[in-house]
Amino acid sequence: MKATLLFPDREIVERYYVPLIYTACRTCYSELEPEEIFRRAVAGEVATEKQQKLIAGVIESGHGSTIEHIVFTFGISGVSRTLSHQLVRHRAGVAFDQQSQRYVKYKGASTMTPASIAEADPALRERYEQQVAGALELYGELVEAGIPGEDARFVFPNATRTNLVMTTNLRALIHMSGLRLCTMAQWEIRRLFQLIRHEVFTVSPFLGSFLAPKCVPLGYCDEMNNRDGHCPIRPHKDVVLAAWSEKARAGRQGGTGGTVAERGPQAR
């Protein structure tokens, strides 16, 4: 599996990306024209640290449209069709082009074996490998017999590897990363987004820092399957709400919480 940042390079990101987001942010609250804000930012008349501080605050506030103005394009290769079926479900702010099983002839199609199967009982793994190999062998025979590739591909397993080009704006990338970097995500797509995050970090540690599991900015986990707390990154929201409720109850009992009416005449 590989994820390579095709565009932009570090020079473009450092020179234009932060100033562009800063311009979008400042335009909302400034009498200056956008081109003047951008000129000042690119020229260094506004310190990079000041630009980043504003951007971080705006992102934290949820003003996401300001980060839709910059895009990243990735070349993704060696992933399974299982992964690509998950990936292309993301639609808003993202575009995909994928290797066609209709027009590409898979003479030596590679496949993926999950670690759980690779480490399973040898006999079970052998059956898996035979099943996958048999499907690919039949595909080759169908093509040789004159069956159109678009029909022969029906025998392909989800284990078949594929390649994609993905372009996404930063807002969509943060959203996808929040879901796919979560420990509840399927292992393969989680690994892909770890590679994607690494690629963004190489051109901008600042922008890359926003790519994190969704529980990091939320401050709590909202995954139903983590109610037992086996992922320790953030406490589950049930625990947070219970703690808040207990604190509120204790405050009311101790006379330090609630309204004046709830605390009684002595509080007046």
C-alpha positions in Angstrom: 0.0 0.0 0.0 1.2 3.5 -0.9 -0.2 7.0 -0.5 1.8 9.7 -2.3 1.0 13.4 -2.2 1.1 14.4 -5.9 0.1 18.0 -5.3 1.0 20.4 -3.8 4.7 20.3 -2.9 6.2 21.9 0.2 7.1 25.1 -1.5 3.6 25.8 -2.7 2.1 24.9 0.7 4.5 27.1 2.6 4.1 30.1 0.3 0.4 30.0 -0.5 -1.7 27.6 1.5 -1.7 29.2 4.9 -2.0 32.7 3.4 -4.9 31.5 1.3 -6.8 30.1 4.4 -5.9 33.2 6.3 -7.3 35.4 3.6 -10.6 33.5 3.7 -10.7 33.9 7.5 -9.9 37.6 7.5 -12.2 38.4 4.7 -15.1 37.5 6.9 -14.1 40.1 9.5 -12.2 42.8 7.6 -13.0 45.9 5.4 -9.9 45.1 3.3 -10.4 43.5 -0.1 -9.3 39.8 -0.3 -6.5 40.5 -2.7 -4.9 43.0 -0.3 -5.2 40.6 2.6 -3.6 37.8 0.5 -0.8 40.2 -0.7 0.1 41.1 2.9 0.1 37.5 4.0 2.2 36.2 1.2 4.6 39.2 1.5 5.2 38.4 5.1 3.7 41.6 6.4 1.5 39.4 8.6 3.6 36.9 10.7 3.1 33.3 9.9 2.5 32.6 13.6 -0.3 35.2 13.6 -1.9 33.6 10.5 -1.7 30.1 12.0 -3.3 31.3 15.3 -6.3 32.8 13.5 -6.7 29.7 11.4 -6.5 27.3 14.3 -9.1 29.3 16.2 -11.4 29.4 13.2 -11.1 25.7 12.6 -11.8 25.0 16.3 -14.9 27.2 16.1 -16.3 25.0 13.3 -16.0 27.6 10.5 -15.1 25.0 8.0 -15.8 26.8 4.7 -12.5 28.7 5.2 -10.4 25.5 4.7 -12.3 24.4 1.6 -10.1 26.7 -0.5 -7.1 24.4 -0.5 -6.8 20.9 -1.9 -4.5 17.9 -1.7 -4.2 15.3 -4.5 -2.9 11.8 -3.6 -1.9 8.8 -5.6 -3.1 5.7 -3.8 -1.9 2.3 -4.9 -1.9 -1.3 -3.8 -5.1 -1.1 -1.8 -7.9 -3.7 -1.9 -11.3 -3.2 -3.4 -12.6 -3.7 0.1 -10.9 -0.4 1.0 -11.9 1.5 -2.2 -15.5 0.6 -1.6 -15.3 2.3 1.7 -13.2 5.3 0.5 -15.5 6.3 -2.4 -18.4 6.6 0.0 -16.9 10.0 0.9 -18.4 12.4 -1.6 -18.6 16.1 -0.4 -15.4 17.9 -1.2 -13.6 14.9 -2.6 -13.0 13.5 -6.2 -11.8 10.1 -7.2 -10.6 8.3 -10.3 -10.0 4.6 -10.0 -8.2 1.9 -12.0 -10.8 0.4 -14.3 -11.5 -3.4 -14.1 -13.3 -3.0 -17.4 -10.4 -1.6 -19.5 -7.4 -2.9 -17.6 -6.5 -6.6 -18.3 -5.4 -8.2 -15.0 -2.9 -10.7 -16.4 -1.1 -10.9 -13.0 -3.6 -9.3 -10.7 -2.2 -9.0 -7.2 -4.3 -9.5 -4.1 -4.2 -8.8 -0.4 -4.2 -11.2 2.5 -5.4 -9.8 5.8 -3.1 -10.5 8.8 -5.9 -12.3 10.6 -6.1 -14.8 7.8 -2.3 -14.9 7.3 -1.9 -15.8 11.0 -4.9 -18.2 11.1 -4.8 -22.0 10.9 -2.5 -23.0 8.0 -5.2 -25.1 6.5 -7.7 -22.2 6.6 -5.2 -19.8 5.0 -4.5 -22.3 2.3 -8.2 -22.5 1.5 -8.4 -18.7 1.3 -5.3 -18.6 -1.1 -6.8 -21.3 -3.3 -10.1 -19.5 -3.5 -8.5 -16.2 -4.5 -6.0 -17.9 -6.9 -8.9 -19.9 -8.5 -10.9 -16.7 -9.1 -8.0 -15.0 -10.8 -7.2 -18.1 -12.9 -10.8 -18.4 -14.1 -10.7 -14.7 -15.0 -7.7 -15.3 -17.2 -9.4 -18.2 -18.9 -12.6 -16.2 -19.5 -10.6 -13.4 -21.1 -8.7 -15.8 -23.3 -12.0 -17.4 -24.4 -13.1 -14.0 -25.7 -15.3 -13.0 -22.7 -15.2 -9.2 -22.4 -13.1 -8.0 -19.5 -16.2 -6.1 -18.1 -17.9 -9.5 -17.7 -14.9 -11.6 -16.7 -14.2 -9.2 -13.8 -17.3 -10.5 -12.1 -15.2 -13.3 -10.6 -12.8 -10.9 -8.9 -12.7 -11.1 -5.1 -12.6 -8.0 -2.9 -9.0 -8.9 -2.1 -8.0 -7.6 -5.6 -5.7 -4.6 -5.4 -6.5 -1.3 -7.1 -5.1 2.2 -7.7 -6.8 5.6 -7.3 -6.2 9.3 -7.5 -8.0 11.3 -4.8 -8.3 15.0 -4.6 -9.8 16.5 -1.5 -10.1 19.9 0.2 -8.8 20.3 3.7 -12.2 20.3 5.3 -13.2 17.0 3.8 -9.8 15.5 4.6 -10.1 16.5 8.3 -13.6 14.9 8.3 -12.4 11.7 6.6 -9.3 11.4 8.9 -11.5 11.9 11.9 -13.5 8.8 11.0 -10.8 6.7 9.4 -8.0 7.3 12.0 -10.3 6.1 14.7 -9.4 2.7 16.2 -12.9 1.5 15.4 -12.1 1.9 11.6 -11.2 -1.1 9.5 -7.5 -1.7 9.7 -6.6 -1.2 6.0 -8.3 2.1 5.6 -6.9 3.3 8.9 -3.4 2.5 7.7 -4.1 4.4 4.5 -5.0 7.5 6.4 -2.0 7.2 8.6 0.1 7.3 5.4 -2.0 10.3 4.1 -1.4 12.1 7.4 2.3 11.5 7.1 2.3 12.9 3.6 0.6 16.1 4.7 3.0 16.5 7.6 5.9 16.4 5.2 4.7 19.6 3.5 3.0 21.2 6.5 3.2 20.0 10.1 0.7 22.8 11.0 -2.0 21.6 8.6 -1.2 18.0 9.2 -1.8 18.5 12.9 -5.5 18.8 12.2 -5.7 15.2 10.9 -6.6 13.2 13.9 -9.2 10.8 15.2 -12.5 12.7 15.7 -12.3 12.1 19.5 -9.3 14.4 19.7 -11.1 17.7 18.8 -14.4 16.5 20.4 -12.7 15.6 23.7 -14.6 12.4 24.1 -15.4 9.2 22.1 -18.9 8.8 20.6 -18.4 5.3 19.2 -21.0 2.9 20.4 -18.6 0.0 20.2 -16.2 1.7 22.7 -18.6 1.9 25.6 -16.3 -0.5 27.4 -13.5 2.0 27.1 -11.0 -0.4 25.4 -9.7 2.5 23.3 -8.1 4.9 25.9 -7.5 7.9 23.6 -10.5 9.8 25.0 -13.2 8.8 27.6 -16.5 7.7 26.1 -19.3 10.3 26.1 -21.4 8.1 28.4 -18.6 8.5 31.0 -18.3 12.2 30.4 -22.0 12.8 30.7 -22.2 10.6 33.9 -19.4 12.6 35.4 -21.0 15.9 34.5 -24.3 14.8 35.9 -22.7 13.6 39.2 -20.8 16.9 39.5 -24.0 18.9 38.9 -25.8 16.8 41.5 -23.0 17.2 44.0 -23.0 21.0 43.4 -26.7 21.2 44.0 -26.5 19.3 47.2 -23.5 21.3 48.4 -25.2 24.6 47.5 -22.6 25.5 44.9 -24.6 24.8 41.9 -28.1 25.4 40.4 -30.2 28.5 40.2 -30.9 30.9 43.1 -34.4 29.4 43.4 -32.9 25.9 43.6 -30.4 27.0 46.3 -33.1 28.5 48.5 -33.7 31.7 50.4 -30.2 31.7 52.0 -28.7 32.4 48.6 -30.6 35.7 48.2 
